[in-house]
Amino acid sequence: MKSNSNSIARKTVLAASLLLACVSGAAQDSPDVAADAGSSAVAPEAVAAVERMQSYIHGLKAYAVHAETTEDEVLPFGYKLQGNQNVDLLVQLPSQLRVDISGDDRDQTYLLDGATFTMHAKRLGVYTQAPVTATLDQAVGKLLSDGVEMPLIDVIYQGTKGTLLEGARAGRVVGESRIDGVLCDHLAFRQATIDWQIWIAQGDQPLPKKLLITTRYEVGDPQFEAELTWDIAPKIGGDSFAFKAPSDARKIPWEKGAHSTADATGGQP
């Protein structure tokens, strides 16, 4: 898994774990996970667990994920604050995506309906749109290149590129643990600047149930944690990916590279 900064690394790991190989054709076009970790000290059983998860999610054509997340922010003098956020993701291949985000500093919706990408910042009362006509993996690649930042979008791109274990220096199966009543395999991995753990359900639905990412070499060792609830047979209505602008919402121009993640106090959506 590649990253440009510690903050991006935490978001990317979350994304990659949620949607790994979800896009049609990803398993055929991506390098094998084991090849990425082949020169490192990643235990074969840990690679096998990730591959099992990858293969299962790759076979899903539609699904929903609810994530309850917490993320540490380290302030000057070492003060550490924890932010809370809920993320609801809905995917329908080959080209539709919905992400609803609510939390301490955000209330946003992102939509891909197969023809148009919409970003709606509810607290600011603004939205922006751009034409995107492509498969989901192609659309996400374009949005990333345009500077769009949002939880879980990285994962589609990371998943199609098969880079979850890229850069892993060590990894092992810690043992078994129950998350929300589900028996899981607990895996732990180390990269250059982050340690991350993932809990993958045992049985015939090997889905990721929990993630914990610790940023090393930063004051306070800030962490990102997410607990995940999956629905592999979601109810999808005709308007699930459609956007109807509220009467008081203002449309603003689409600008590449100007789409930040926060909307509590102002700025771009």
C-alpha positions in Angstrom: 0.0 0.0 0.0 1.4 3.4 -1.0 0.9 6.6 0.8 2.0 10.2 0.5 1.6 11.2 4.1 0.7 9.6 7.5 -2.8 11.0 7.3 -3.4 9.7 3.8 -1.9 6.4 4.9 -4.6 6.0 7.5 -7.4 6.8 5.1 -6.0 4.6 2.4 -5.7 1.5 4.6 -9.3 1.9 5.6 -10.3 2.3 2.0 -8.3 -0.6 0.7 -9.6 -3.0 3.3 -13.2 -2.1 2.6 -13.4 -2.4 -1.1 -10.4 -4.5 -2.0 -10.8 -6.0 -5.4 -14.5 -5.0 -5.5 -14.4 -3.8 -9.1 -15.1 -6.2 -11.9 -11.9 -7.5 -13.4 -9.6 -6.4 -10.5 -8.4 -9.9 -9.7 -7.3 -10.5 -13.3 -5.6 -7.1 -13.8 -3.9 -6.6 -10.4 -0.6 -8.1 -9.2 -1.1 -10.9 -6.8 -1.1 -9.9 -3.1 1.5 -12.5 -2.3 3.8 -11.0 -4.9 3.6 -7.6 -3.2 4.6 -9.1 0.1 6.9 -11.8 -1.2 10.2 -10.1 -0.2 9.0 -9.1 3.3 8.5 -11.0 6.5 4.7 -11.4 6.0 3.6 -14.8 7.1 2.0 -16.9 4.3 -1.1 -17.5 6.4 -1.6 -13.7 6.8 -1.3 -13.3 3.0 -3.8 -16.2 2.5 -6.3 -14.5 4.8 -6.1 -11.2 2.9 -6.4 -13.1 -0.4 -9.5 -14.9 0.9 -11.1 -11.6 1.8 -10.1 -10.1 -1.5 -11.6 -13.0 -3.5 -14.9 -12.9 -1.7 -15.4 -9.1 -2.0 -14.4 -9.3 -5.6 -17.4 -11.6 -6.2 -19.9 -9.1 -4.8 -21.9 -7.0 -7.3 -23.6 -4.8 -4.8 -23.1 -4.2 -1.1 -23.5 -1.6 1.7 -21.0 -0.9 4.5 -21.6 1.1 7.6 -18.4 2.3 9.4 -18.2 3.9 12.8 -14.8 5.5 12.9 -12.6 7.4 15.4 -9.4 9.3 14.5 -6.9 11.0 16.8 -5.7 14.5 16.1 -2.5 15.6 17.9 -2.5 19.3 18.7 0.5 21.5 19.7 2.1 20.6 23.1 0.9 17.0 22.6 -2.8 17.4 23.3 -4.6 14.5 21.6 -8.3 14.9 20.5 -10.5 12.1 19.1 -13.0 12.8 16.4 -15.9 10.6 15.6 -17.5 9.9 12.2 -20.0 7.6 10.6 -19.7 6.5 7.0 -22.3 4.7 4.9 -21.2 3.3 1.6 -23.4 1.8 -1.1 -21.9 0.2 -4.2 -23.6 -1.2 -7.3 -21.3 -2.4 -10.1 -20.4 -1.5 -12.7 -20.6 2.3 -12.1 -22.7 3.4 -9.2 -21.5 4.6 -5.7 -23.0 6.5 -2.8 -21.1 7.7 0.3 -22.9 9.5 3.2 -20.6 11.0 5.9 -21.7 12.5 9.2 -19.6 13.4 12.2 -18.1 16.0 14.4 -17.0 18.3 11.5 -18.7 16.9 8.4 -22.1 16.2 6.8 -21.6 15.3 3.2 -22.9 13.1 0.4 -21.0 11.9 -2.6 -22.7 10.2 -5.6 -21.7 8.5 -8.7 -24.8 7.6 -10.9 -22.9 6.3 -13.9 -22.8 9.7 -15.7 -22.3 12.4 -13.1 -20.3 12.8 -9.9 -21.9 15.0 -7.2 -20.4 16.3 -4.0 -22.9 17.9 -1.6 -21.7 19.7 1.5 -24.8 20.1 3.6 -23.5 22.4 6.3 -22.2 24.8 3.7 -25.4 24.5 1.6 -23.4 24.0 -1.6 -22.8 21.2 -4.1 -20.7 20.7 -7.2 -20.9 18.2 -10.1 -18.7 16.8 -12.8 -19.4 14.5 -15.7 -17.9 11.0 -15.1 -18.9 8.3 -17.6 -16.8 5.2 -16.9 -16.7 2.0 -14.8 -16.3 2.5 -11.1 -12.6 1.9 -11.0 -12.0 4.3 -13.9 -14.2 7.0 -12.4 -12.5 6.8 -9.0 -9.1 7.0 -10.7 -10.3 10.3 -12.4 -11.7 11.7 -9.2 -8.4 11.0 -7.3 -6.4 12.7 -10.1 -8.8 15.7 -9.8 -7.9 16.0 -6.1 -11.1 14.6 -4.6 -10.6 13.4 -1.0 -13.3 11.4 0.8 -13.4 8.4 3.1 -13.4 5.1 1.2 -12.8 6.4 -2.3 -9.1 5.5 -2.1 -10.0 1.9 -1.5 -11.6 1.4 -4.9 -8.4 2.6 -6.6 -6.2 0.7 -4.1 -8.3 -2.4 -4.5 -8.1 -2.5 -8.3 -4.3 -2.0 -8.1 -4.0 -4.7 -5.5 -1.7 -2.7 -3.3 -3.0 -3.5 0.2 0.1 -5.3 1.3 2.6 -3.3 -0.8 5.2 -2.0 1.5 4.4 -4.4 4.3 7.6 -5.3 6.2 6.1 -7.8 8.5 2.7 -9.4 9.1 1.2 -12.2 11.0 -2.0 -13.8 12.2 -2.3 -12.8 15.9 -5.1 -15.2 16.7 -8.9 -15.2 16.9 -11.2 -12.6 18.3 -14.9 -11.8 18.3 -16.1 -8.5 16.8 -19.8 -7.8 17.1 -20.4 -11.4 17.9 -18.6 -12.7 14.8 -15.5 -14.9 15.2 -12.6 -13.2 13.2 -9.0 -13.8 12.3 -6.9 -11.0 13.8 -4.1 -9.9 11.5 -1.3 -7.4 12.2 1.0 -5.7 9.7 3.9 -3.3 9.9 5.0 -0.7 7.3 7.6 2.0 7.3 5.6 4.5 9.3 2.4 2.8 10.3 1.2 -0.3 12.0 -2.2 -1.6 11.1 -4.5 -4.4 12.2 -7.5 -6.0 10.6 -10.1 -8.4 11.8 -11.5 -10.6 9.1 -14.6 -12.8 9.7 -14.1 -16.5 9.6 -16.5 -18.8 7.7 -18.0 -18.4 4.2 -18.2 -14.5 4.4 -14.7 -13.4 5.1 -15.4 -9.7 5.4 -13.3 -7.1 7.3 -15.0 -6.3 10.5 -12.6 -3.9 12.2 -9.5 -1.8 11.4 -6.9 -0.2 13.6 -4.1 2.0 12.2 -1.4 3.5 14.3 0.9 6.2 12.9 4.4 5.7 14.2 7.0 8.4 14.7 4.4 11.0 15.4 3.8 12.6 18.8 1.2 10.7 20.6 1.1 7.7 18.2 -2.3 8.8 16.7 -4.7 6.0 15.8 -7.6 5.5 13.4 -10.2 2.9 14.2 -13.2 1.7 12.3 -15.8 -1.0 13.0 -17.6 -2.2 9.9 -21.1 -3.6 9.4 -21.7 -5.2 6.0 -24.9 -5.9 4.0 -24.2 -8.0 0.9 -27.8 -7.9 -0.3 -28.7 -4.2 0.1 -32.0 -2.7 -0.9 -31.3 -0.4 -3.8 -34.0 1.9 -5.0 -34.4 3.9 -8.2 -33.2 7.0 -6.5 -30.4 5.5 -4.4 -27.7 7.1 -6.6 -29.7 10.1 -7.8 -29.2 13.7 -6.6 -32.0 16.2 -6.1 -30.6 19.6 -5.0 -32.4 21.1 -2.0 -34.1 24.4 -2.7 -31.7 26.3 -0.5 -28.5 24.6 -1.9 -26.2 26.6 -4.2 -24.3 25.0 -7.1 -20.6 26.0 -7.3 -18.2 25.3 -10.2 -16.2 22.1 -10.3 -12.5 22.9 -9.6 -9.8 20.3 -9.8 -7.7 20.0 -6.7 -10.0 22.2 -4.6 -12.1 19.5 -2.9 -11.1 19.2 0.8 -12.6 16.8 3.3 -14.0 19.2 5.9 -17.1 21.4 5.8 -17.6 22.6 9.3 -16.4 26.1 9.0 -16.2 26.9 5.3 -14.2 26.4 2.2 -14.7 24.0 -0.6 -17.1 21.0 -0.2 
